[in-house]
Structure formats: structure tokens, C-alpha cells
Amino acid sequence: MQDNYPYFHPLYAGQMLKPPHPVARLAYALAMWINPNNHALDGGRATSVMEKEAVREIAGMYGWENFLGHLCGGGTMANLEALWVAGQLQPGKKILASEQAHYTHRRVSSVLQLPFETVPCEARGRMDATALLKRVERGDVGTVVATMGTTATGSVDPLPEILALRREHGFRVHADAAYGGYFVLAENLGEGASRALARVGEADSIVIDPHKHGLQPYGCGCVLFHDPEVGRLYQHDSPYTYFSSAELHLGEISLECSRPGAAAAALWATQRLLPLKKGGEFARGLERGRKATLALFERLHADARFVTAFAPELDIV
């Protein structure tokens, strides 16, 4: 217990890790006594319902009512599913992401045998929209990954400009909001981040990690698809599980099979206590973190011993 960094302490600022909320820990521990499996309803009936409800509330942050989505082990698995679907719909076409995008996208593209290429960033760590325009004009791009908060600097890619290019060139847009997705609820962001996050609901797919800003234990990721018809790509049969009910089994719309229902119980309980709405306690927590980040940046910027690159867009200095 003593051989760990104090991630739980409010003064710990070394990484983007957030400690799980106490109600999430309690709900996870209680559910683990049953050890439900959300692959099929016969393994996790109650927690499957909890997962569907919790995921519906996450999708609601982006204005989605008719969608397809589920929880998974984390951002890597969620991004793999999003790019797998993209590859099925745009076979052989390139995946583009910024130079500051998470390395997951290159690795996942390699696993899926999809060609991958990076797009240069501008001075604030965001994808350079002009460079993207020049690249997509070649006509071989299937998907552009827009990062809503990079791991290194918290930079938010210019999603409105990316969406404008989609209208002309027909590629898919995947919003990797694993880190920054919850900030759509915050009302004290700068203009660039606010404009981008307000348009996330126009993406074809979204990834968000509740085990980051969602105050959940590891691992809890989430992948969402705007078009529920992509569910046909997952179609398969499992005669020893899915026969138990005509209702949707979460394993039918997921590449993963066995998944801990305890993660769904923890997320569901947390969202009962802290609803995902603007002006609520959860949103105010994000805003307080953002305010503290700006205060720290100003102190560092005023101190000649430190070199500050640029003002933070979210809560990473």
C-alpha cells in the first residue's frame, strides 16, 4: 500500500489521474461480491441495465438519443472498436491523427492493418487545419481522428474546421475525447475549446474514458457511434449465451466478451449522485479544476525559473 504515488491526494499534480469517487469504490466493491459479467444478460442482468442507462446519459452530453454504445476496458479498446468500424466502412483508406494524438491510434491502425499518417500541429499543439486540408485533398483518407484534449498538453483539435472538411471530402470523423470529453459540461473554457467541444456530437464516433474525469476505477472506457446501424458489423452468434433473452445482450455490440459488470455499477451509482449536466456539482468540479489550472499556469508564467509553452485549454499545464 505504501509503494505507490499519492494519486489520491488533492495536491498530487504529476499526472492526469483522478481518484475514484467514494461512491464508485463502494458500488464496485458491492457488485464484485456477485461478480457480474456484462457480456450477456444471464451473466449480468442488473448491471447490463445499469450500463445501458449510464452510457445513455454519457451520450446525452452530446445530444445523442439514437446511437450505439457500450463500456469497455479503457480508451485503447474503445479507440480500437471505433477505428475497426471505420475500417469496415472505409476499407483500405488512411487514418489521420495529429502529431500530438495518443500513440494508441498508430498502434491500433497497425493491428487493424489500416494505413496511418500524422498531421502536423500548430504552435499550441492542435492539429493544423491547413495541413489537414492539403492532406485530405489527395482523396485517400477514410477517417480523421480529432483529439479533444491531448495527453501531453491538453490541446483540443479544431473540430469545427475538421467537420467543414468532412462535408467536402467525405471522410469519417472520430472524436477521441478520452481525456477531455467531460469538459463539454464546463462553462469556463476558452473560445477554441468551447467551440470544438460544442460540436463533438457531430462526430461519427466518440471515445470517452470515465476512468479519467468520470471519477471511476480502472478500467472503464466508453465508445459511442452516431449511427446505430453500425451494429450490423458486430453481428455474430453465441448459442451458449444469447439464447437466454430476446433483449439486446451487450456482447452483441462489443468486440470484448467478458466484461466486469462492477464497472457499470460503479459508473451508474456515481452518475446518480453526480448527474452529467451543466451547472451541476460534477460540472462545477471540472470548472474548479480548470480554474486551479489557470492559476497554476499564471504563477509559473510569472516565475523566471519556469518556461510555459502556452495557456492550458483544459486542465493540463
MOPE-V922594 format. One record per pair of residues at least 12 apart in sequence whose ideal C-beta (glycine too) atoms are under 6 Angstrom apart, sorted by the first residue. I is the first residue (numbers start at 1). J is the second residue. If there is no record, write none. Layout:
i->I j->J
i->I j->J
This chain:
i->7 j->19
i->18 j->215
i->20 j->215
i->20 j->216
i->20 j->217
i->21 j->215
i->21 j->270
i->23 j->269
i->23 j->270
i->23 j->273
i->24 j->215
i->24 j->216
i->24 j->266
i->24 j->270
i->27 j->265
i->27 j->266
i->27 j->269
i->28 j->217
i->28 j->262
i->28 j->266
i->31 j->262
i->31 j->265
i->32 j->262
i->36 j->261
i->37 j->258
i->38 j->51
i->38 j->250
i->38 j->259
i->38 j->261
i->38 j->264
i->39 j->251
i->39 j->257
i->39 j->258
i->40 j->241
i->40 j->249
i->40 j->251
i->41 j->245
i->41 j->249
i->42 j->244
i->44 j->261
i->47 j->261
i->47 j->264
i->47 j->265
i->48 j->250
i->50 j->264
i->50 j->265
i->50 j->268
i->51 j->71
i->51 j->264
i->54 j->267
i->54 j->268
i->54 j->271
i->55 j->69
i->57 j->271
i->57 j->276
i->58 j->222
i->59 j->224
i->61 j->184
i->61 j->276
i->62 j->200
i->62 j->201
i->63 j->201
i->67 j->224
i->67 j->228
i->68 j->225
i->68 j->228
i->68 j->231
i->68 j->253
i->69 j->224
i->70 j->250
i->70 j->253
i->70 j->254
i->71 j->222
i->71 j->264
i->72 j->221
i->72 j->256
i->73 j->219
i->74 j->219
i->74 j->221
i->75 j->178
i->75 j->207
i->75 j->209
i->75 j->221
i->76 j->104
i->78 j->207
i->78 j->221
i->78 j->223
i->79 j->104
i->79 j->108
i->79 j->207
i->80 j->108
i->81 j->223
i->81 j->255
i->82 j->174
i->82 j->205
i->82 j->207
i->82 j->223
i->83 j->108
i->84 j->112
i->85 j->230
i->85 j->233
i->86 j->143
i->86 j->172
i->87 j->112
i->87 j->114
i->88 j->233
i->90 j->142
i->93 j->140
i->93 j->142
i->94 j->115
i->94 j->117
i->94 j->140
i->94 j->141
i->95 j->109
i->95 j->114
i->95 j->116
i->95 j->143
i->96 j->117
i->96 j->119
i->96 j->141
i->96 j->144
i->97 j->145
i->98 j->119
i->98 j->121
i->98 j->127
i->99 j->118
i->99 j->120
i->99 j->121
i->100 j->121
i->100 j->125
i->100 j->150
i->101 j->145
i->101 j->147
i->102 j->151
i->105 j->145
i->119 j->131
i->119 j->132
i->124 j->155
i->124 j->310
i->125 j->150
i->125 j->153
i->125 j->155
i->126 j->155
i->126 j->157
i->126 j->158
i->127 j->157
i->129 j->158
i->129 j->161
i->136 j->165
i->136 j->169
i->141 j->171
i->142 j->171
i->143 j->171
i->143 j->172
i->143 j->174
i->144 j->162
i->144 j->171
i->144 j->173
i->145 j->174
i->145 j->176
i->146 j->159
i->146 j->162
i->146 j->175
i->147 j->176
i->148 j->175
i->148 j->177
i->148 j->180
i->148 j->181
i->149 j->179
i->149 j->180
i->149 j->314
i->154 j->312
i->154 j->313
i->154 j->314
i->154 j->316
i->155 j->313
i->156 j->193
i->156 j->196
i->156 j->313
i->159 j->196
i->159 j->199
i->160 j->195
i->160 j->199
i->163 j->202
i->172 j->204
i->173 j->203
i->173 j->204
i->174 j->205
i->175 j->200
i->175 j->203
i->175 j->206
i->176 j->207
i->177 j->206
i->177 j->208
i->178 j->207
i->178 j->209
i->179 j->212
i->180 j->314
i->181 j->208
i->182 j->213
i->183 j->197
i->183 j->286
i->183 j->314
i->184 j->197
i->185 j->278
i->185 j->283
i->186 j->286
i->186 j->287
i->186 j->290
i->188 j->287
i->188 j->290
i->190 j->313
i->193 j->313
i->204 j->226
i->205 j->225
i->206 j->224
i->207 j->223
i->208 j->222
i->209 j->221
i->210 j->267
i->215 j->270
i->216 j->266
i->216 j->267
i->220 j->263
i->231 j->253
i->234 j->253
i->289 j->315
i->290 j->315
i->293 j->312
i->293 j->315
i->293 j->317
i->296 j->317
i->297 j->311
i->297 j->312
i->297 j->317
